[in-house]
Amino acid sequence: MGVKEQQVQRDEANRYSSAGFQRIAAVAEALNIKIQETRVLLKS
């Protein structure tokens, strides 16, 4: 993925809360996980 092991450990410890989309997408690809976007429209 092009990141150091320490960065992966930090991301995992923080449950990827501060990871950008590119890193999350790279992790998903490495784990063979498909990312799907869902949108919900709410009536106000």
mmCIF entry with sequence, helices, sheets and N, C-alpha, C, O atoms, coordinates in Angstrom:
data_MODEL
# 
_entry.id   MODEL 
# 
_entity.id                         1 
_entity.type                       polymer 
_entity.pdbx_number_of_molecules   1 
# 
_entity_poly.entity_id                      1 
_entity_poly.type                           'polypeptide(L)' 
_entity_poly.nstd_linkage                   no 
_entity_poly.nstd_monomer                   no 
_entity_poly.pdbx_seq_one_letter_code       MGVKEQQVQRDEANRYSSAGFQRIAAVAEALNIKIQETRVLLKS 
_entity_poly.pdbx_seq_one_letter_code_can   MGVKEQQVQRDEANRYSSAGFQRIAAVAEALNIKIQETRVLLKS 
_entity_poly.pdbx_strand_id                 A 
# 
loop_
_entity_poly_seq.entity_id 
_entity_poly_seq.num 
_entity_poly_seq.mon_id 
_entity_poly_seq.hetero 
1 1  MET n 
1 2  GLY n 
1 3  VAL n 
1 4  LYS n 
1 5  GLU n 
1 6  GLN n 
1 7  GLN n 
1 8  VAL n 
1 9  GLN n 
1 10 ARG n 
1 11 ASP n 
1 12 GLU n 
1 13 ALA n 
1 14 ASN n 
1 15 ARG n 
1 16 TYR n 
1 17 SER n 
1 18 SER n 
1 19 ALA n 
1 20 GLY n 
1 21 PHE n 
1 22 GLN n 
1 23 ARG n 
1 24 ILE n 
1 25 ALA n 
1 26 ALA n 
1 27 VAL n 
1 28 ALA n 
1 29 GLU n 
1 30 ALA n 
1 31 LEU n 
1 32 ASN n 
1 33 ILE n 
1 34 LYS n 
1 35 ILE n 
1 36 GLN n 
1 37 GLU n 
1 38 THR n 
1 39 ARG n 
1 40 VAL n 
1 41 LEU n 
1 42 LEU n 
1 43 LYS n 
1 44 SER n 
# 
_struct_asym.id          A 
_struct_asym.entity_id   1 
# 
loop_
_struct_conf.conf_type_id 
_struct_conf.id 
_struct_conf.pdbx_PDB_helix_id 
_struct_conf.beg_label_comp_id 
_struct_conf.beg_label_asym_id 
_struct_conf.beg_label_seq_id 
_struct_conf.pdbx_beg_PDB_ins_code 
_struct_conf.end_label_comp_id 
_struct_conf.end_label_asym_id 
_struct_conf.end_label_seq_id 
_struct_conf.pdbx_end_PDB_ins_code 
_struct_conf.beg_auth_comp_id 
_struct_conf.beg_auth_asym_id 
_struct_conf.beg_auth_seq_id 
_struct_conf.end_auth_comp_id 
_struct_conf.end_auth_asym_id 
_struct_conf.end_auth_seq_id 
_struct_conf.pdbx_PDB_helix_class 
_struct_conf.details 
_struct_conf.pdbx_PDB_helix_length 
HELX_P HELX_P1 AA1 GLU A 5  ? ALA A 13 ? GLU A 5  ALA A 13 1 ? 9  
HELX_P HELX_P2 AA2 PHE A 21 ? ALA A 30 ? PHE A 21 ALA A 30 1 ? 10 
# 
_struct_conf_type.id          HELX_P 
_struct_conf_type.criteria    ? 
_struct_conf_type.reference   ? 
# 
loop_
_atom_site.group_PDB 
_atom_site.id 
_atom_site.type_symbol 
_atom_site.label_atom_id 
_atom_site.label_alt_id 
_atom_site.label_comp_id 
_atom_site.label_asym_id 
_atom_site.label_entity_id 
_atom_site.label_seq_id 
_atom_site.pdbx_PDB_ins_code 
_atom_site.Cartn_x 
_atom_site.Cartn_y 
_atom_site.Cartn_z 
_atom_site.occupancy 
_atom_site.B_iso_or_equiv 
_atom_site.pdbx_formal_charge 
_atom_site.auth_seq_id 
_atom_site.auth_comp_id 
_atom_site.auth_asym_id 
_atom_site.auth_atom_id 
_atom_site.pdbx_PDB_model_num 
ATOM 1   N N  . MET A 1 1  ? 0.824   -1.202 0.000  1.00 0.00 ? 1  MET A N  1 
ATOM 2   C CA . MET A 1 1  ? 0.000   0.000  0.000  1.00 0.00 ? 1  MET A CA 1 
ATOM 3   C C  . MET A 1 1  ? 0.863   1.258  0.000  1.00 0.00 ? 1  MET A C  1 
ATOM 4   O O  . MET A 1 1  ? 0.353   2.358  -0.211 1.00 0.00 ? 1  MET A O  1 
ATOM 5   N N  . GLY A 1 2  ? 2.125   1.109  0.228  1.00 0.00 ? 2  GLY A N  1 
ATOM 6   C CA . GLY A 1 2  ? 2.996   2.271  0.199  1.00 0.00 ? 2  GLY A CA 1 
ATOM 7   C C  . GLY A 1 2  ? 3.047   3.059  1.492  1.00 0.00 ? 2  GLY A C  1 
ATOM 8   O O  . GLY A 1 2  ? 3.481   4.211  1.491  1.00 0.00 ? 2  GLY A O  1 
ATOM 9   N N  . VAL A 1 3  ? 2.614   2.467  2.597  1.00 0.00 ? 3  VAL A N  1 
ATOM 10  C CA . VAL A 1 3  ? 2.711   3.141  3.896  1.00 0.00 ? 3  VAL A CA 1 
ATOM 11  C C  . VAL A 1 3  ? 3.500   2.254  4.857  1.00 0.00 ? 3  VAL A C  1 
ATOM 12  O O  . VAL A 1 3  ? 3.574   1.037  4.689  1.00 0.00 ? 3  VAL A O  1 
ATOM 13  N N  . LYS A 1 4  ? 4.077   2.886  5.855  1.00 0.00 ? 4  LYS A N  1 
ATOM 14  C CA . LYS A 1 4  ? 4.851   2.134  6.842  1.00 0.00 ? 4  LYS A CA 1 
ATOM 15  C C  . LYS A 1 4  ? 3.925   1.345  7.760  1.00 0.00 ? 4  LYS A C  1 
ATOM 16  O O  . LYS A 1 4  ? 2.769   1.708  7.974  1.00 0.00 ? 4  LYS A O  1 
ATOM 17  N N  . GLU A 1 5  ? 4.469   0.258  8.294  1.00 0.00 ? 5  GLU A N  1 
ATOM 18  C CA . GLU A 1 5  ? 3.700   -0.600 9.191  1.00 0.00 ? 5  GLU A CA 1 
ATOM 19  C C  . GLU A 1 5  ? 3.164   0.191  10.383 1.00 0.00 ? 5  GLU A C  1 
ATOM 20  O O  . GLU A 1 5  ? 2.052   -0.059 10.848 1.00 0.00 ? 5  GLU A O  1 
ATOM 21  N N  . GLN A 1 6  ? 3.949   1.138  10.873 1.00 0.00 ? 6  GLN A N  1 
ATOM 22  C CA . GLN A 1 6  ? 3.517   1.951  12.018 1.00 0.00 ? 6  GLN A CA 1 
ATOM 23  C C  . GLN A 1 6  ? 2.257   2.745  11.688 1.00 0.00 ? 6  GLN A C  1 
ATOM 24  O O  . GLN A 1 6  ? 1.381   2.902  12.538 1.00 0.00 ? 6  GLN A O  1 
ATOM 25  N N  . GLN A 1 7  ? 2.162   3.247  10.454 1.00 0.00 ? 7  GLN A N  1 
ATOM 26  C CA . GLN A 1 7  ? 0.969   3.997  10.060 1.00 0.00 ? 7  GLN A CA 1 
ATOM 27  C C  . GLN A 1 7  ? -0.249  3.085  10.025 1.00 0.00 ? 7  GLN A C  1 
ATOM 28  O O  . GLN A 1 7  ? -1.337  3.479  10.447 1.00 0.00 ? 7  GLN A O  1 
ATOM 29  N N  . VAL A 1 8  ? -0.071  1.876  9.526  1.00 0.00 ? 8  VAL A N  1 
ATOM 30  C CA . VAL A 1 8  ? -1.176  0.912  9.500  1.00 0.00 ? 8  VAL A CA 1 
ATOM 31  C C  . VAL A 1 8  ? -1.622  0.605  10.928 1.00 0.00 ? 8  VAL A C  1 
ATOM 32  O O  . VAL A 1 8  ? -2.820  0.523  11.197 1.00 0.00 ? 8  VAL A O  1 
ATOM 33  N N  . GLN A 1 9  ? -0.671  0.434  11.841 1.00 0.00 ? 9  GLN A N  1 
ATOM 34  C CA . GLN A 1 9  ? -1.007  0.162  13.232 1.00 0.00 ? 9  GLN A CA 1 
ATOM 35  C C  . GLN A 1 9  ? -1.794  1.318  13.837 1.00 0.00 ? 9  GLN A C  1 
ATOM 36  O O  . GLN A 1 9  ? -2.757  1.096  14.571 1.00 0.00 ? 9  GLN A O  1 
ATOM 37  N N  . ARG A 1 10 ? -1.387  2.568  13.530 1.00 0.00 ? 10 ARG A N  1 
ATOM 38  C CA . ARG A 1 10 ? -2.128  3.728  14.047 1.00 0.00 ? 10 ARG A CA 1 
ATOM 39  C C  . ARG A 1 10 ? -3.533  3.763  13.474 1.00 0.00 ? 10 ARG A C  1 
ATOM 40  O O  . ARG A 1 10 ? -4.501  4.002  14.195 1.00 0.00 ? 10 ARG A O  1 
ATOM 41  N N  . ASP A 1 11 ? -3.639  3.521  12.167 1.00 0.00 ? 11 ASP A N  1 
ATOM 42  C CA . ASP A 1 11 ? -4.967  3.517  11.545 1.00 0.00 ? 11 ASP A CA 1 
ATOM 43  C C  . ASP A 1 11 ? -5.865  2.461  12.172 1.00 0.00 ? 11 ASP A C  1 
ATOM 44  O O  . ASP A 1 11 ? -7.034  2.720  12.457 1.00 0.00 ? 11 ASP A O  1 
ATOM 45  N N  . GLU A 1 12 ? -5.312  1.261  12.388 1.00 0.00 ? 12 GLU A N  1 
ATOM 46  C CA . GLU A 1 12 ? -6.108  0.189  12.986 1.00 0.00 ? 12 GLU A CA 1 
ATOM 47  C C  . GLU A 1 12 ? -6.506  0.530  14.418 1.00 0.00 ? 12 GLU A C  1 
ATOM 48  O O  . GLU A 1 12 ? -7.634  0.255  14.827 1.00 0.00 ? 12 GLU A O  1 
ATOM 49  N N  . ALA A 1 13 ? -5.596  1.125  15.182 1.00 0.00 ? 13 ALA A N  1 
ATOM 50  C CA . ALA A 1 13 ? -5.895  1.491  16.572 1.00 0.00 ? 13 ALA A CA 1 
ATOM 51  C C  . ALA A 1 13 ? -7.002  2.540  16.634 1.00 0.00 ? 13 ALA A C  1 
ATOM 52  O O  . ALA A 1 13 ? -7.803  2.548  17.569 1.00 0.00 ? 13 ALA A O  1 
ATOM 53  N N  . ASN A 1 14 ? -7.047  3.432  15.627 1.00 0.00 ? 14 ASN A N  1 
ATOM 54  C CA . ASN A 1 14 ? -8.065  4.490  15.585 1.00 0.00 ? 14 ASN A CA 1 
ATOM 55  C C  . ASN A 1 14 ? -9.277  4.098  14.747 1.00 0.00 ? 14 ASN A C  1 
ATOM 56  O O  . ASN A 1 14 ? -10.153 4.919  14.475 1.00 0.00 ? 14 ASN A O  1 
ATOM 57  N N  . ARG A 1 15 ? -9.312  2.820  14.340 1.00 0.00 ? 15 ARG A N  1 
ATOM 58  C CA . ARG A 1 15 ? -10.405 2.298  13.523 1.00 0.00 ? 15 ARG A CA 1 
ATOM 59  C C  . ARG A 1 15 ? -10.596 3.120  12.258 1.00 0.00 ? 15 ARG A C  1 
ATOM 60  O O  . ARG A 1 15 ? -11.717 3.295  11.780 1.00 0.00 ? 15 ARG A O  1 
ATOM 61  N N  . TYR A 1 16 ? -9.471  3.629  11.714 1.00 0.00 ? 16 TYR A N  1 
ATOM 62  C CA . TYR A 1 16 ? -9.418  4.377  10.455 1.00 0.00 ? 16 TYR A CA 1 
ATOM 63  C C  . TYR A 1 16 ? -10.224 5.673  10.505 1.00 0.00 ? 16 TYR A C  1 
ATOM 64  O O  . TYR A 1 16 ? -10.614 6.194  9.460  1.00 0.00 ? 16 TYR A O  1 
ATOM 65  N N  . SER A 1 17 ? -10.479 6.200  11.702 1.00 0.00 ? 17 SER A N  1 
ATOM 66  C CA . SER A 1 17 ? -11.278 7.418  11.817 1.00 0.00 ? 17 SER A CA 1 
ATOM 67  C C  . SER A 1 17 ? -10.594 8.637  11.212 1.00 0.00 ? 17 SER A C  1 
ATOM 68  O O  . SER A 1 17 ? -11.274 9.572  10.788 1.00 0.00 ? 17 SER A O  1 
ATOM 69  N N  . SER A 1 18 ? -9.266  8.649  11.162 1.00 0.00 ? 18 SER A N  1 
ATOM 70  C CA . SER A 1 18 ? -8.568  9.804  10.588 1.00 0.00 ? 18 SER A CA 1 
ATOM 71  C C  . SER A 1 18 ? -7.939  9.492  9.236  1.00 0.00 ? 18 SER A C  1 
ATOM 72  O O  . SER A 1 18 ? -7.243  10.336 8.672  1.00 0.00 ? 18 SER A O  1 
ATOM 73  N N  . ALA A 1 19 ? -8.169  8.309  8.716  1.00 0.00 ? 19 ALA A N  1 
ATOM 74  C CA . ALA A 1 19 ? -7.608  7.930  7.414  1.00 0.00 ? 19 ALA A CA 1 
ATOM 75  C C  . ALA A 1 19 ? -8.423  8.556  6.294  1.00 0.00 ? 19 ALA A C  1 
ATOM 76  O O  . ALA A 1 19 ? -9.648  8.646  6.379  1.00 0.00 ? 19 ALA A O  1 
ATOM 77  N N  . GLY A 1 20 ? -7.745  8.979  5.259  1.00 0.00 ? 20 GLY A N  1 
ATOM 78  C CA . GLY A 1 20 ? -8.422  9.543  4.099  1.00 0.00 ? 20 GLY A CA 1 
ATOM 79  C C  . GLY A 1 20 ? -9.030  8.442  3.227  1.00 0.00 ? 20 GLY A C  1 
ATOM 80  O O  . GLY A 1 20 ? -8.760  7.255  3.406  1.00 0.00 ? 20 GLY A O  1 
ATOM 81  N N  . PHE A 1 21 ? -9.844  8.873  2.296  1.00 0.00 ? 21 PHE A N  1 
ATOM 82  C CA . PHE A 1 21 ? -10.526 7.911  1.442  1.00 0.00 ? 21 PHE A CA 1 
ATOM 83  C C  . PHE A 1 21 ? -9.556  7.066  0.637  1.00 0.00 ? 21 PHE A C  1 
ATOM 84  O O  . PHE A 1 21 ? -9.774  5.867  0.460  1.00 0.00 ? 21 PHE A O  1 
ATOM 85  N N  . GLN A 1 22 ? -8.483  7.680  0.145  1.00 0.00 ? 22 GLN A N  1 
ATOM 86  C CA . GLN A 1 22 ? -7.511  6.936  -0.663 1.00 0.00 ? 22 GLN A CA 1 
ATOM 87  C C  . GLN A 1 22 ? -6.903  5.784  0.125  1.00 0.00 ? 22 GLN A C  1 
ATOM 88  O O  . GLN A 1 22 ? -6.737  4.689  -0.413 1.00 0.00 ? 22 GLN A O  1 
ATOM 89  N N  . ARG A 1 23 ? -6.566  6.017  1.396  1.00 0.00 ? 23 ARG A N  1 
ATOM 90  C CA . ARG A 1 23 ? -5.986  4.950  2.215  1.00 0.00 ? 23 ARG A CA 1 
ATOM 91  C C  . ARG A 1 23 ? -7.023  3.871  2.505  1.00 0.00 ? 23 ARG A C  1 
ATOM 92  O O  . ARG A 1 23 ? -6.719  2.680  2.448  1.00 0.00 ? 23 ARG A O  1 
ATOM 93  N N  . ILE A 1 24 ? -8.240  4.289  2.814  1.00 0.00 ? 24 ILE A N  1 
ATOM 94  C CA . ILE A 1 24 ? -9.303  3.310  3.077  1.00 0.00 ? 24 ILE A CA 1 
ATOM 95  C C  . ILE A 1 24 ? -9.570  2.479  1.825  1.00 0.00 ? 24 ILE A C  1 
ATOM 96  O O  . ILE A 1 24 ? -9.779  1.270  1.919  1.00 0.00 ? 24 ILE A O  1 
ATOM 97  N N  . ALA A 1 25 ? -9.565  3.113  0.659  1.00 0.00 ? 25 ALA A N  1 
ATOM 98  C CA . ALA A 1 25 ? -9.774  2.388  -0.592 1.00 0.00 ? 25 ALA A CA 1 
ATOM 99  C C  . ALA A 1 25 ? -8.637  1.398  -0.841 1.00 0.00 ? 25 ALA A C  1 
ATOM 100 O O  . ALA A 1 25 ? -8.877  0.290  -1.320 1.00 0.00 ? 25 ALA A O  1 
ATOM 101 N N  . ALA A 1 26 ? -7.400  1.789  -0.519 1.00 0.00 ? 26 ALA A N  1 
ATOM 102 C CA . ALA A 1 26 ? -6.251  0.896  -0.700 1.00 0.00 ? 26 ALA A CA 1 
ATOM 103 C C  . ALA A 1 26 ? -6.351  -0.309 0.222  1.00 0.00 ? 26 ALA A C  1 
ATOM 104 O O  . ALA A 1 26 ? -6.053  -1.432 -0.185 1.00 0.00 ? 26 ALA A O  1 
ATOM 105 N N  . VAL A 1 27 ? -6.767  -0.082 1.456  1.00 0.00 ? 27 VAL A N  1 
ATOM 106 C CA . VAL A 1 27 ? -6.937  -1.181 2.412  1.00 0.00 ? 27 VAL A CA 1 
ATOM 107 C C  . VAL A 1 27 ? -8.040  -2.119 1.932  1.00 0.00 ? 27 VAL A C  1 
ATOM 108 O O  . VAL A 1 27 ? -7.885  -3.339 1.969  1.00 0.00 ? 27 VAL A O  1 
ATOM 109 N N  . ALA A 1 28 ? -9.150  -1.545 1.483  1.00 0.00 ? 28 ALA A N  1 
ATOM 110 C CA . ALA A 1 28 ? -10.261 -2.361 0.993  1.00 0.00 ? 28 ALA A CA 1 
ATOM 111 C C  . ALA A 1 28 ? -9.821  -3.208 -0.195 1.00 0.00 ? 28 ALA A C  1 
ATOM 112 O O  . ALA A 1 28 ? -10.167 -4.385 -0.287 1.00 0.00 ? 28 ALA A O  1 
ATOM 113 N N  . GLU A 1 29 ? -9.062  -2.610 -1.098 1.00 0.00 ? 29 GLU A N  1 
ATOM 114 C CA . GLU A 1 29 ? -8.589  -3.361 -2.263 1.00 0.00 ? 29 GLU A CA 1 
ATOM 115 C C  . GLU A 1 29 ? -7.654  -4.490 -1.842 1.00 0.00 ? 29 GLU A C  1 
ATOM 116 O O  . GLU A 1 29 ? -7.736  -5.598 -2.371 1.00 0.00 ? 29 GLU A O  1 
ATOM 117 N N  . ALA A 1 30 ? -6.757  -4.206 -0.879 1.00 0.00 ? 30 ALA A N  1 
ATOM 118 C CA . ALA A 1 30 ? -5.826  -5.231 -0.401 1.00 0.00 ? 30 ALA A CA 1 
ATOM 119 C C  . ALA A 1 30 ? -6.562  -6.393 0.255  1.00 0.00 ? 30 ALA A C  1 
ATOM 120 O O  . ALA A 1 30 ? -6.107  -7.536 0.194  1.00 0.00 ? 30 ALA A O  1 
ATOM 121 N N  . LEU A 1 31 ? -7.700  -6.102 0.882  1.00 0.00 ? 31 LEU A N  1 
ATOM 122 C CA . LEU A 1 31 ? -8.481  -7.132 1.554  1.00 0.00 ? 31 LEU A CA 1 
ATOM 123 C C  . LEU A 1 31 ? -9.581  -7.709 0.657  1.00 0.00 ? 31 LEU A C  1 
ATOM 124 O O  . LEU A 1 31 ? -10.380 -8.538 1.094  1.00 0.00 ? 31 LEU A O  1 
ATOM 125 N N  . ASN A 1 32 ? -9.611  -7.261 -0.598 1.00 0.00 ? 32 ASN A N  1 
ATOM 126 C CA . ASN A 1 32 ? -10.617 -7.712 -1.553 1.00 0.00 ? 32 ASN A CA 1 
ATOM 127 C C  . ASN A 1 32 ? -12.036 -7.403 -1.071 1.00 0.00 ? 32 ASN A C  1 
ATOM 128 O O  . ASN A 1 32 ? -12.936 -8.240 -1.141 1.00 0.00 ? 32 ASN A O  1 
ATOM 129 N N  . ILE A 1 33 ? -12.205 -6.165 -0.578 1.00 0.00 ? 33 ILE A N  1 
ATOM 130 C CA . ILE A 1 33 ? -13.497 -5.692 -0.084 1.00 0.00 ? 33 ILE A CA 1 
ATOM 131 C C  . ILE A 1 33 ? -14.004 -4.624 -1.047 1.00 0.00 ? 33 ILE A C  1 
ATOM 132 O O  . ILE A 1 33 ? -13.256 -3.724 -1.430 1.00 0.00 ? 33 ILE A O  1 
ATOM 133 N N  . LYS A 1 34 ? -15.259 -4.722 -1.434 1.00 0.00 ? 34 LYS A N  1 
ATOM 134 C CA . LYS A 1 34 ? -15.866 -3.747 -2.335 1.00 0.00 ? 34 LYS A CA 1 
ATOM 135 C C  . LYS A 1 34 ? -16.470 -2.610 -1.507 1.00 0.00 ? 34 LYS A C  1 
ATOM 136 O O  . LYS A 1 34 ? -17.179 -2.850 -0.529 1.00 0.00 ? 34 LYS A O  1 
ATOM 137 N N  . ILE A 1 35 ? -16.181 -1.375 -1.911 1.00 0.00 ? 35 ILE A N  1 
ATOM 138 C CA . ILE A 1 35 ? -16.770 -0.200 -1.262 1.00 0.00 ? 35 ILE A CA 1 
ATOM 139 C C  . ILE A 1 35 ? -17.976 0.222  -2.085 1.00 0.00 ? 35 ILE A C  1 
ATOM 140 O O  . ILE A 1 35 ? -17.892 0.364  -3.305 1.00 0.00 ? 35 ILE A O  1 
ATOM 141 N N  . GLN A 1 36 ? -19.089 0.420  -1.410 1.00 0.00 ? 36 GLN A N  1 
ATOM 142 C CA . GLN A 1 36 ? -20.310 0.829  -2.092 1.00 0.00 ? 36 GLN A CA 1 
ATOM 143 C C  . GLN A 1 36 ? -20.874 2.043  -1.373 1.00 0.00 ? 36 GLN A C  1 
ATOM 144 O O  . GLN A 1 36 ? -21.000 2.055  -0.149 1.00 0.00 ? 36 GLN A O  1 
ATOM 145 N N  . GLU A 1 37 ? -21.205 3.048  -2.139 1.00 0.00 ? 37 GLU A N  1 
ATOM 146 C CA . GLU A 1 37 ? -21.764 4.264  -1.567 1.00 0.00 ? 37 GLU A CA 1 
ATOM 147 C C  . GLU A 1 37 ? -23.281 4.160  -1.543 1.00 0.00 ? 37 GLU A C  1 
ATOM 148 O O  . GLU A 1 37 ? -23.904 3.715  -2.507 1.00 0.00 ? 37 GLU A O  1 
ATOM 149 N N  . THR A 1 38 ? -23.860 4.574  -0.432 1.00 0.00 ? 38 THR A N  1 
ATOM 150 C CA . THR A 1 38 ? -25.304 4.602  -0.298 1.00 0.00 ? 38 THR A CA 1 
ATOM 151 C C  . THR A 1 38 ? -25.716 6.001  0.115  1.00 0.00 ? 38 THR A C  1 
ATOM 152 O O  . THR A 1 38 ? -25.124 6.584  1.024  1.00 0.00 ? 38 THR A O  1 
ATOM 153 N N  . ARG A 1 39 ? -26.708 6.533  -0.534 1.00 0.00 ? 39 ARG A N  1 
ATOM 154 C CA . ARG A 1 39 ? -27.205 7.861  -0.164 1.00 0.00 ? 39 ARG A CA 1 
ATOM 155 C C  . ARG A 1 39 ? -28.653 7.744  0.275  1.00 0.00 ? 39 ARG A C  1 
ATOM 156 O O  . ARG A 1 39 ? -29.449 6.998  -0.295 1.00 0.00 ? 39 ARG A O  1 
ATOM 157 N N  . VAL A 1 40 ? -28.957 8.499  1.296  1.00 0.00 ? 40 VAL A N  1 
ATOM 158 C CA . VAL A 1 40 ? -30.324 8.519  1.821  1.00 0.00 ? 40 VAL A CA 1 
ATOM 159 C C  . VAL A 1 40 ? -30.836 9.943  1.766  1.00 0.00 ? 40 VAL A C  1 
ATOM 160 O O  . VAL A 1 40 ? -30.204 10.854 2.302  1.00 0.00 ? 40 VAL A O  1 
ATOM 161 N N  . LEU A 1 41 ? -31.955 10.142 1.134  1.00 0.00 ? 41 LEU A N  1 
ATOM 162 C CA . LEU A 1 41 ? -32.569 11.467 1.070  1.00 0.00 ? 41 LEU A CA 1 
ATOM 163 C C  . LEU A 1 41 ? -33.607 11.581 2.176  1.00 0.00 ? 41 LEU A C  1 
ATOM 164 O O  . LEU A 1 41 ? -34.495 10.738 2.308  1.00 0.00 ? 41 LEU A O  1 
ATOM 165 N N  . LEU A 1 42 ? -33.478 12.626 2.955  1.00 0.00 ? 42 LEU A N  1 
ATOM 166 C CA . LEU A 1 42 ? -34.412 12.846 4.057  1.00 0.00 ? 42 LEU A CA 1 
ATOM 167 C C  . LEU A 1 42 ? -35.316 14.036 3.740  1.00 0.00 ? 42 LEU A C  1 
ATOM 168 O O  . LEU A 1 42 ? -34.856 15.073 3.263  1.00 0.00 ? 42 LEU A O  1 
ATOM 169 N N  . LYS A 1 43 ? -36.564 13.873 4.003  1.00 0.00 ? 43 LYS A N  1 
ATOM 170 C CA . LYS A 1 43 ? -37.525 14.959 3.788  1.00 0.00 ? 43 LYS A CA 1 
ATOM 171 C C  . LYS A 1 43 ? -37.499 15.836 5.031  1.00 0.00 ? 43 LYS A C  1 
ATOM 172 O O  . LYS A 1 43 ? -37.623 15.351 6.155  1.00 0.00 ? 43 LYS A O  1 
ATOM 173 N N  . SER A 1 44 ? -37.334 17.142 4.808  1.00 0.00 ? 44 SER A N  1 
ATOM 174 C CA . SER A 1 44 ? -37.286 18.045 5.980  1.00 0.00 ? 44 SER A CA 1 
ATOM 175 C C  . SER A 1 44 ? -38.587 18.744 6.220  1.00 0.00 ? 44 SER A C  1 
ATOM 176 O O  . SER A 1 44 ? -38.701 19.530 7.161  1.00 0.00 ? 44 SER A O  1 
# 
